[in-house]
Amino acid sequence: MGIHTIRLPDVGEGIAEAELVEWHVKVGDTVKEDDVVAAVMTDKAAVEVPSPVTGTVSWLGGDIGDFIPVGEKLIQLTVEGEGNDTEEGSATSSKSVEQAPKGSPTVTQVKKEDKQQTPKKAEKPVKIKATEETVVSEKQSRSTGTKPLAAPSVRARAKEEAIDLRHVPGSGPAGRISHQDLSEYIEGVGTAPRNGSSHAKNIHVTEVKVIGMRRKIAEKMALSKSRIPHITIVEEVDMTELEELRAALNKKHLGERVKLTILPFMMRAIVEAVREQPGLNARYDDDAGVVSQYGAVNIGIATQTENGLTVTVVHHAEASNLWESATKVTELAESARDGTIKREDLMGGTMTITSLGALGAIATTPIINHPEVAIVGINKMQIRPMWDGQQFQPKKIMNISCSFDHRVVDGWDAAVFVNKLKSLLESPAMLFVEA
């Protein structure tokens, strides 16, 4: 028997480390060749690490959330033959885990426990919270219907906390309730109804480590808000005509083509709008003080996945028609949700569209996807009354919320852009007129 070490492979050009986001195996599991053993996160893409050999897991090289350098040991397997790792320390560690009974902690856990079991100073006794039944048995209980004994200050405190003292066991003579008794009840023992109510305080705290995609999102949002002074403009758009066109096109090509949503129409509107304002189809390198304006309109689409928000990028939207844009958006969304998205499909955006779909609000304040300078937010569509000059007519109204980097985009230019989007969406035939 030998030890085969799997090291973290090169997961991308220029990447020195990756975050461990998921183990697919545990110590003692049998792994076959090409089985996925772990997933790591780099940039905004998850990368699966397969096993090149068949063997039994004997050592795991980190905890979820740890950063592992490229080339560092990730996992070790006990295999038939000599294996590929002859380091004595690794073999010893692996062997000790391999011989441990099933269910034993990993090497990493053992090291942590050994460290915890060597305190530098005497530890305080652990206070174990008892159940209410245990407390009652240790303290003097009162007869049913007996008024609880307690000092006025204890009664005042119980009233303030909305606690019925009849349910609080007392440790004093004749079951007298002290402040200590009341504190213990509040901290964990108290589960009985309070003052006729079935509600009790919930003091439970759950700590969730921010890792993987959620950590990337947090870093990106913090960077955008800390560096970019946002200006947001909200405008209402009459979507009645566009919705009639969309419904007609979907009906005509039902089952033949991908279903059209609002997104490809919005993409076409952005393409037309930035022809006149190329300064908004740009990225701002605020460290170098350079704004790069792009001819290619690479539109990012914010997509919700199980791992968090992913911004996929439709490259060269200016060269795609309505149906091509719709197909690409659908394909990228599916790839993002099933974890097969390519790294290049997450990079190079020049402007982003974000939408909450049916859950959308009347208005939002989108956060710009740094280092871009503009983002377009699609809000919920509603039927509202609109004055046509003679009477109110029911119209399908949707607000668009657009945010801009106020360092490089003036308010006037932002307003011109939003007004152009509004006019194009309200007259959708203009989206198909060649410039």
N, C-alpha and C positions, 0 to 999 in steps of 0.2 A: 504494500500500500504506500502511496505517496501523497504529497500535497501539491495541488495545482492552484496557483494564485491568479485571480483575475484582477487586473489593474484598470483604473478608470481610463478609457480610451480617449483619443483626441476627438472631442465633440464639436469642434468648430474652429475655424481659422482665428488665431489670436486669442483664444480662450484658454486661460491658465487653470481655472478651477470651475467646478460645477456644484450645485446644491443637491444633496441627496433628498429626494421628495417621497420616495416609496420603495419599500422592500417587497419583492414578490415571493420571497422565500424566507425561511427561518432556519436556525441551526437544527440539524437532524433531517432536513428535507432531502429527498433524492431529486437531483436535477439532471435532465437529459440535455444532450447537445442541442443548441439553438433555443433552449428555454430562456425566457426573460427572467433575470434575477433581480434587477433593480431599475429604477427610473431616476434620472437626474434632470435638473433644470438649468438651462443656459439661455440667457436673454429672456425670451418669452416662449421658448419651445421646450417641450419635454422630450428627452432622449432616452430610449429604452436600451439597456445593456444586456445582451444575450450571453449565454455560457458557451464557450467553444468546446467543452468536453462534458462527459457524463460523470457524475460523482455525487457525494453526499456533502451537504453544507456543514463545515466545521468551524467557520469563523466569519463574522460580519464586521466590516471595517468602519462602521460609524452609526450614528443615530439619525433619525429623520430631522432634517434642518441643518445638518452639518455640511460644511463646505470641504470638498475633497479635491486636492490638486490633481491635474491630469498626470497620469503615470503612477499615482499612488495606489497602494493595495486597497481594493474594494471588497473582495470576498475571497475566501479560500474553500476549496473542495477537497475531500479525501477521495482519491481516485485509484484505480488499478494501475500498477506499475510505479515508476519513480516520480511522476509528476514533473513540475517545472520549478519548484521552490525548494532549495536546499538549505535555506537559512535556518539555523538551529532554533532561534527564538520563535520564528513563525511556526515551525513544525511542532515545537513543544507546546505552544499556546493552542494550536489546532488540536493536538493529540489530547490535551487535557479536556478540551470541550467535547471532543468526539467521544471520550470515555464517560462523560457525565451522563447521568440518566436522563431519559426523555423528559422534557419540561424544565430542565435546568436552565439557569440564566446564561446569556451569552458572555463571551470574554469581556466585552465592553461593560456589561452590567456587573460582572464579578469585580472588575477593577474599581467601579464606582462604589460598590458595597464595601470592598476592602478599605477604600479611602474613608468612607463614612464610619467604619468601625474602628478607626484610630483617632479618637477625639483628642484635641490638644488640652482640654480641660474637662472637668466633670460636668456631665450634662444634667440639666434639671429633670426631675422626675416627670414622666409623661402623664399628663392629666387625661384620663379616659372618661369620655362623656357616657354616662349611664343612661339606660332607658328609663322611662317614667316608672315602670313597674319596679325596677331595681331601687330607685330612689325612695319610693314609698316603703319598700321593705326595710331600708336602712334607717329611714327617718320615721318619726312618730306620725302615724296617720290619725285623721280625725274621724269621728263618727259621722255618719250620713246626716246632713241637715245641721251640723254644728257650725256655728259662725267661726271663720278662721281668725286666729289670734295674730295680730300684727300691730306694730307701732303706727301712729298716724302718718309718719314720713313714708313708711313702706306702702301704706294704703294709697297715699297720694301718688307715689311712683307707679303703682299698679294701675291706677285709674288713668294716668298719663299714657301708659303703654297699652291700654285697653286689655288688661289681663284680669281674668276672674280668679281671685285669690283662693276660691274653693278648690281649684285644680292644682294649686302649688303646694307640694309637700313641705312641711316645716321641720326644722331640725332642733328647735328649741323646746323647752318644757311645754308639755301638753300640745305639741305640734305647732308652737309659735313660729311664725314666718319671719325670717331676717332678710336683710338686703342681699346677703350672700345667696340665700335660697332663691330669691327672686331673680338674681343675676344668672344663676345656673339654669333656671327654668327658661329664661329668655334666650340664653346662648345655645340651647340645643335640646333640653329636656322637654320644653313646653310644646306639646302637640295637641293638647285638648282645646276645645272651643273656648273662645274668649268672650265674655259678656254676652252669651247667647249666639255668637257668630261662629261659623264653621271655618273662618279664615284664621291662619296663624302666620307669623312672620317667617319668611324663607331667607335664611342667612347663608345659603349655599353659594359658593363662588366657583365657577368653572374657568380655568385658564386654558386658552387655546393659543398655541404657538403659531405665529405668523410665518409661514414658510411657502416655498414654491411660487406659484402664480400669484397668490395673494400678496406675498412680500414684494414681488416685482411691481404689482399694481400700486401698492402703497408707496414705493420709492418713486415711481413715475408721477403719481399724483402730487406727492410732496415737492418734487422738482418743478413741476409745472406751476403750482400755486406759489411757490417761494420765489420763482424767477420771473414769471409772466404777469404783468398788470393787465387783468382781463377787462374788456369792455363787451357787454352783452346787449344785443338788440333783439327784441321780440316783435314779430310782425304777424298779423293774421292773413291767411291766404284762403281764397275761395277755391276749394278743390272740386267743386261740383262737376265741372266740365272734364277735368282730368280723370275723375273717378268713373264717369260715364264711358270715356275712351278706354280706360283700363279694363273695365268689365266687358266691353264689347270685344276687345282683343283677346282676353282670356277665354271668352265663350267661343270665338272663332277658331282658336287653336287648342281647344280643350283636348288633352291627352296627346297632343303632338309636340307641344313646346312647354318649357318650364313656365310655371305660373308667374305672372307679373305682379310685383308688389310696388309700393311707392318708390323704393330705393332706386331702381334703374332710371326712373323719370327724374329723380333728384340728381342723380349722377349726370344725366344729360344737361340738366339746368346748370349745374356747376361748371361743366365743360364750356358751355356757351358764355357764362358770366365771366369766367377768368380770361376769356379771349380779350375782353376789354380792360380787365384789371389783373395783369399777370403778377403784380406784386402781392396778391393774396394767395397765389398758388406757389408757395415758397416755404423755405426753412431758414430760420435765423440762428446762426452760430453766435450766440451772445458772448462767448469767450473771445472769439476773434473779431467780433463786431462786423460780421459780413452776412448780408441777406442774399440767399441764392434763389433766383426765380427760375422756375422750370417750365420748359415747353411741354414735357410729359405731364399729364394730369393723372397722378397715382392716388386714387381715393381709398382711404382707409375706412373699413366698415366695422364698427364696434359690435362684436359678437359675444353673447353670453354663453359660457360653457360651464361644465361641472366644476372646473378648476378656477373659474373666475372669468373676468372680462378679457377677451382677446381681440386685438385689432388686426384683422386680415386686410391685405392690400390688393386692390384691383389695379394692376399696372396698365398704363396707357388707355385710360378710359376714353380719351379723345379719339381713339382709333376703333372704338367698339360701338355697335349700334345698340338699340334698346334690348333686343333679345340676347345678344352676346353678353351684355353687362349683367342681365338677369341670371344667365346661366353661370357666369363666373362667380357671382355673389353666392349663389346656391352651393356650388362646388366647394368654395372656400369655407363657407359656414359648416358644411358637413365634415370637412377635413379637420376643422378646428375642434368640433365637438367630439369626434372619435379619436383625436390625438394623433392624426397622421399628417398634420399641416407641415409644410416645408418651411425652413427658416427664411428663404427668400420671399415667401408669401406673407411674411410678417414685417418686412423692412421696406424702406424707401418711400413711404407715404408723403404726399405733399399737402393733403387736406383730408379731414376725417368727417364722416357722417355718423351720428349717434342717435339711436332711437330706442325707446322703451316699449315700442309696439302698442298693444292694446292696453298695457298698464301705464302708458304715458300720461303725464299731467297736462294741464292747460299750458304751462310754461315751465321751462327748466333753464339752468345756467350752466351749460356744458363747460368742462375743463379742457383746454387746448392740449393736444397730444404733442408735447415738446419733442423736437424743436420746430414744429409747424407753427404757422401764425394765425390759422383760422380753423374753426370747427362749426359744422352745421348740425343743429339738433332738431329732430322731427318729434312733434308732440301729438297728443291724442286728437283724433278727428271727431267732431261733433256736429250735429245738425243745429244751426242757430238761425234766428231771424236776421235778415239783412235787408236794409232799405234800398230799393231800386230807383228811388226818385218819386215814386207814386204810392208804393205800399211795401210792406214787409213780405219778403219771400223766404221760405225755408231753404237754406244753403248748407252744404257740407264745408265746414270751416275747420282749418287746422292752423295752429300757430307754429312758426318756425323760430327757433332760438339760436342765434349765431353769436359766437364769442370770437374776439379778435385780440391779438397781441398789440396793446396800445402803444408799445415802444416803437413799432414800425408801421402800424396801420392807424391812420387818423379816423376820427369819428365820421367825417364826411364820406370818406372812401368806404368805410364799413356800411354806412347807410345806403350808398349807391349800390353796393353789391347785394344787400338784402332786398332792395327794391327790384333789382334785376331778376333775382330768383322768384320773387312774388309775381312779376309780370309774365315770366316764362311758364310758371306752374298754372297760372290762371288762364293762359292761352296756350295749351299744350301743343297745338299745331306748330307753333314757332320752334319747338324743340327739334323738328324734323326738317327745318329749312336750312339749307347749306349756306354758310356765311360767304 
